[in-house]
């Protein structure tokens, strides 16, 4: 599966996924520090990291949707991409719940249960990122094999075409050579 959105031949989607994931990891670290007795500002910073991570996740999701729509319907790549997208959507929705629950607190701090939800959701997001990385590696390897096969086919076709062209030239010239 080749990405439709790319910069200098590099797909955009894998680049976009890392920003929200990094923001959500940082938010969880700030929440742990806040619950461990850090300054109250950490809870507020974590809240805004979650909000920014959700915005980044939606942007990455849109880029992923463009790539998904480019895949062939019913293919294994499409089924895998849909599964990946649904799990990523679930991770975003759980962090959206975390954000909405935190809106009630004036300091935007997370409690113990909310931190546990963050940790579980973050763990599934990290596993999803690792799964996506493997999918990307497999897709790139497959694309490279396909590129090499296509180049070999083109080279084989070019060789056959040039051989046929040479044979036709010889056949066409032979009668004239016999007359002379």
N, C-alpha and C positions, 0 to 999 in steps of 0.2 A: 504494500500500500504506500503510494507516494503522496507526500503532503502537497496540498494545493496552495497553502500559504507558506511561503518561505522567503528568507532573506539570504541572498548570495548562495543559494542552493541548500541552505540549512532550514529545516522545518521550524516554524514559529511555535507550534503547540508545546513541544518539550521545554522550550525556553520559558514560555508563559506559566507552565505548571509550577516551576520552581519558586516563583515569587510568592504566590499565596501559601504554598507549603512552608516556606521559610518564615512567613509572617505568623502563621498559625503555630509553628513550633516555638517561635519567640514569645508569642502570647502565653503559651502554656508555661514556659520557663519563668516569665514574669509573674504568672499566677502562683506558681510554686514558691517563688521568692516572697511574694506578698503574704501568702498564708504562713510562711516560715517566720514572719515578723518583720519583713521589710517595710519601707515607707508606703503609705497609702497611694502614692502616685503610681506605683507599679501596677495596681489594679486598673487604674484609668488607662495607662499606657497599653496594658494587655487588651482592654476592651477595644481600643482603637486599632490595635493590631488585628484583632479578629474581624473588625469591620472592613479594614483594608484587605485582609485575606479573602473575605467573601467577595469583594468587588473584583479582585484579581482572579479569583476562581471562576466567576461568571465570565470574565473576558477570556480566560483559558478555555472554558467550556464552549464558548462561541467559536473559537478557533478550532477546537476539536470537532465541533458539529460540521464545520465546513469540510474538514477532512473525512468525516464519517459519511457525508452525503456524496463524496467522490468515490466511495467504495462500491463494488458491485453488489447488488441486492442478493441475499441468500448465500453469500460467500462466507468462508470461515473467518476471514479478516473482519467482515462486517459484524458477525455475531460476537466476536471477541471485543471489538470496539464498542458495541452497544453495551455489553456487560461492564466493560471498563467505565464507560460514561455513566451508567446507572449507579455504580458504586461511588464514583466521584461525586455525583449529584447527591447521594445519600450523605456523604461526608460533609458536603457544603450545607445541607439542610440541618444536620446535627449541630454544626457550628452556628448556624442561624438561630437555632433554638437557644444555644448558649448565649448568644448576643441578646436575644429578646428577654431572657430571664435576667440578664445583667442590667438591663435598662431600668429595672425597678429600684436598684440600689443607687443612691446619689454618688457614691464613690466608685461605682461600676466594678466592685470587687466580686470575685467568685468565691463561693463557699466550697466546702469539702466535696459534696456530692457533684457539684458542677465541675469541679476540677477533675474528679474521676471520669465524668462524661467526656471532658476535654481530652484526657489521657487515652481513653479507649477509642475515641474518634480519631485522634491524632495517630494512634498506632495503626488503625485501619488505613488512614491516609498515607502513612509511610510505606506500608505493605503494598498499597495500590501504586504508589510511585515506583517502587521496586519492580512490581509486575509490569508496569508501563515501560520501564527501562528495558526489561527483557523483551517485551513485545517490539519495542523500537529496534533493538539489536537484531532480533529475528527478521523484522521487516527489511532492515537495511541489508542484512546478509542475503535475503531472498532477492532483493532488488539488484544487488551486485551480481548474484548468480544469473538472474534474468538478463542483466545488461551484457554479461559475458556471453551468454547463450545467443542473445540477439546479435551481438557483434560477430560471433562465429557464424551464425546463419547468414548475416549480411556478407561476411567475407566469403563464405561458401557459395552464396548466390552470385557474388561478384566474380568469383573464380569460374563458376559454371558459365555465367554470361560471357565473360571474356573468352573462355574456351569455345563456346558456341559461336561467338563472333569470329574468332580466328578460323574455326572449321568452315564457317560459311564463306569466309574470304578465300580460303584455300579452294573450296569447291567451286566458287565462282570464278577463280582465276585459272583453275586447272584447264577448263576447256579452252581458254584463250591461249594458254601456254602450249597446248597440244597443236593448235592451229599454226602457231609460229614456227 
